[in-house]
Amino acid sequence: MTERAHVTVVDSTEKSQFEALDDSGVVAGFIDYHPSSEDPDVLVFEHIAVDDAFEGQGVGSSLVAGAMEQVRAADKKVRPDCPFVARWLDKHPDFADLRV
C-alpha cells in the first residue's frame, strides 16, 4: 500500500488491479494488469480508468506513481501497454528502470 497526496494506492491482487482509494475507501480509479507470459516478473499494464467524479484531480498520475513504487518494491518490471502509463513513464525518468 502506498499513500499519495489524496489517494491510497493498493494492489488488489485478486482483481489484478492497482486501485486508488479516496479517504473514505471509495475506488477513485484503477489500473488493470497481468503478468507477462514471457516473464512473470514483468507486469503488463493494460488499462487505466478514473471515475468521472475524480477526473482532473491528479488521481491517474497518483495511481501510476503509487503502482510504480510498489512494482519497484516487489523487484518487478512493467510493460506499459496503456498509453497513459507509457506517457507517464516518459515524463518520469526516475522510474525508467522499471520499463521493459
Secondary structure, 3 states (H helix, E strand, C coil): CEECCCCEEEEECCCCEEEEECCCCCEEEEEEEEECCCCCCEEEEEEEEECHHHCCCCHHHHHHHHHHHHHHHCCCEEEECCHHHHHHHHHCHHHHHHEC
